[in-house]
């Protein structure tokens, strides 16, 4: 609960590092770089996560560009299962693979999928969107009708 409050709307993002296949990936590689970034904390074994992926792909295909991007963070999942899900679902946006439970804990996430929209400066705009709320949040942030 304390971590959820520390990462609520209006707060700055908390960076983390994940090592996978000899490479270091940081949240700060994507967030706080001048774009809105929608981050999906998910896993291949999670049914509700799989149901949200088409919504995320749709939002990515419609809005990704110089002002907006989507990032997946696979938590508590076997990397090979994550990679199979990415391929099977045709997920086009970047992924941080191999994140553990400490990443979920950092953001006070106790159920996935959990989406967080970050502002260009890395401030948290909104979290916890599902279904149609995802596109609504993106359109509002990008000031689109």
C-alpha positions as CSV (number, residue, x, y, z in Angstrom):
1,X,0.0,0.0,0.0
2,X,2.9,2.4,0.8
3,X,4.4,1.7,-2.6
4,X,1.1,2.3,-4.3
5,X,0.8,5.7,-2.6
6,X,4.4,6.5,-3.6
7,X,3.6,5.7,-7.2
8,X,0.2,7.4,-7.5
9,X,-0.9,9.9,-10.0
10,X,1.2,13.0,-9.9
11,X,4.3,11.2,-8.5
12,X,7.5,10.7,-10.4
13,X,8.3,7.2,-11.8
14,X,10.5,4.8,-9.9
15,X,13.2,3.4,-12.1
16,X,14.2,-0.3,-12.2
17,X,16.7,-2.5,-14.0
18,X,16.1,-6.0,-15.5
19,X,18.8,-8.1,-16.9
20,X,17.8,-10.5,-19.7
21,X,20.0,-12.3,-22.2
22,X,23.1,-10.3,-21.1
23,X,21.3,-7.0,-21.7
24,X,20.3,-4.4,-19.1
25,X,16.9,-2.8,-19.6
26,X,15.7,0.1,-17.5
27,X,12.3,1.7,-17.2
28,X,14.2,5.0,-17.7
29,X,15.2,3.8,-21.2
30,X,11.6,4.4,-22.1
31,X,9.9,6.7,-19.5
32,X,10.8,10.3,-18.9
33,X,12.2,10.8,-22.4
34,X,9.6,13.3,-23.7
35,X,6.8,11.0,-24.6
36,X,3.7,9.7,-23.0
37,X,4.3,6.0,-22.3
38,X,1.7,3.4,-21.4
39,X,3.3,0.6,-19.4
40,X,1.5,-2.8,-19.2
41,X,2.7,-5.0,-16.3
42,X,1.6,-8.4,-17.5
43,X,2.4,-12.2,-17.8
44,X,1.7,-14.9,-20.4
45,X,-0.1,-17.1,-17.8
46,X,-2.6,-14.3,-16.9
47,X,-5.9,-14.6,-18.7
48,X,-7.0,-11.0,-18.1
49,X,-3.6,-9.8,-19.3
50,X,-4.1,-11.8,-22.6
51,X,-7.6,-10.2,-23.0
52,X,-6.1,-6.6,-22.7
53,X,-3.3,-7.2,-25.2
54,X,-5.6,-6.5,-28.3
55,X,-6.7,-3.2,-26.7
56,X,-3.0,-2.3,-26.2
57,X,-2.0,-3.3,-29.7
58,X,-4.9,-1.1,-31.0
59,X,-3.9,1.9,-29.0
60,X,-0.3,1.4,-30.1
61,X,-1.2,1.2,-33.8
62,X,-3.4,4.2,-33.5
63,X,-1.3,6.6,-31.4
64,X,2.4,5.5,-31.3
65,X,4.8,8.1,-32.6
66,X,6.8,11.0,-31.4
67,X,4.4,11.8,-28.5
68,X,3.3,8.3,-27.4
69,X,4.6,4.8,-26.9
70,X,3.6,1.5,-25.3
71,X,5.9,-0.7,-23.2
72,X,5.2,-4.2,-21.9
73,X,6.9,-5.3,-18.6
74,X,6.6,-9.1,-18.2
75,X,6.5,-9.9,-14.5
76,X,6.7,-13.2,-12.8
77,X,6.8,-15.1,-16.1
78,X,9.1,-17.6,-17.6
79,X,11.0,-15.6,-20.4
80,X,10.4,-18.3,-23.0
81,X,6.6,-18.2,-22.3
82,X,6.7,-14.4,-22.6
83,X,8.5,-14.6,-25.9
84,X,6.0,-17.2,-27.2
85,X,3.1,-15.0,-26.2
86,X,4.6,-12.0,-27.9
87,X,5.1,-14.0,-31.1
88,X,1.6,-15.6,-30.9
89,X,-0.2,-12.4,-30.3
90,X,1.9,-10.3,-32.6
91,X,2.8,-7.7,-30.0
92,X,4.5,-4.9,-31.9
93,X,5.7,-2.7,-29.0
94,X,8.9,-3.0,-26.9
95,X,9.1,-5.4,-23.9
96,X,11.1,-5.7,-20.8
97,X,11.3,-9.4,-20.2
98,X,12.2,-11.3,-17.1
99,X,11.0,-8.8,-14.4
100,X,10.4,-10.4,-11.0
101,X,8.0,-9.7,-8.2
102,X,10.1,-6.9,-6.8
103,X,9.1,-4.8,-9.8
104,X,5.4,-5.3,-9.0
105,X,6.1,-4.5,-5.4
106,X,8.0,-1.3,-6.3
107,X,4.7,0.0,-7.9
108,X,2.4,-1.6,-5.3
109,X,0.9,-3.8,-7.9
110,X,-0.9,-6.8,-6.4
111,X,-2.8,-8.0,-9.5
112,X,-2.1,-7.9,-13.2
113,X,-2.6,-6.7,-15.8
114,X,-1.8,-3.3,-14.3
115,X,-1.4,-0.3,-16.7
116,X,0.3,2.9,-15.8
117,X,0.4,6.0,-18.1
118,X,3.5,8.1,-17.6
119,X,3.8,11.8,-18.8
120,X,6.7,12.9,-20.9
121,X,8.6,14.0,-17.8
122,X,8.1,10.6,-16.1
123,X,5.2,11.7,-13.9
124,X,2.4,9.2,-13.4
125,X,-0.7,10.4,-15.1
126,X,-3.1,7.5,-14.4
127,X,-3.0,3.9,-13.4
128,X,-5.3,0.9,-13.3
129,X,-7.1,1.4,-16.6
130,X,-8.9,-1.5,-18.4
131,X,-10.8,-2.0,-21.6
132,X,-12.1,1.2,-23.2
133,X,-10.5,3.3,-20.3
134,X,-7.1,2.6,-21.9
135,X,-7.8,4.5,-25.1
136,X,-9.8,7.2,-23.3
137,X,-6.8,7.9,-21.0
138,X,-4.4,8.0,-24.0
139,X,-6.7,10.4,-26.0
140,X,-7.1,12.6,-23.0
141,X,-3.4,12.8,-22.3
142,X,-2.6,13.5,-26.0
143,X,-5.5,16.0,-26.0
144,X,-7.3,14.2,-28.9
145,X,-11.1,14.2,-29.3
